[in-house]
C-alpha cells in the first residue's frame, strides 16, 4: 500500500535503510559536527548578549528555587 501512495517499494526501502554505507555514516557525523558547532557558537553568543544586558539566568533560577521552598 505504501508503494502505491508514495511510489516507493517497501522491500527496497527496508533494504536500503538496513544498509549503512561508510560514506553515509561519515556524512551523518559531519552534519552532527557542523550543527553542534553552529549551536555551540550560537549559545555562546546568546549568553554573551544576555550578559551584556545584565541578565543573570543562574542567579534568577537559584532565587526562584529559594522562593519556592522559602529558604532564606
Secondary structure, DSSP 4 states (H G I P E B T S, - for coil): -HHHHHS--HHHHHHHHH---HHHHHHHHHHHHHHHHHHHHHHHHHHHHHHHTT--HHHHHHHHHHHHHT--
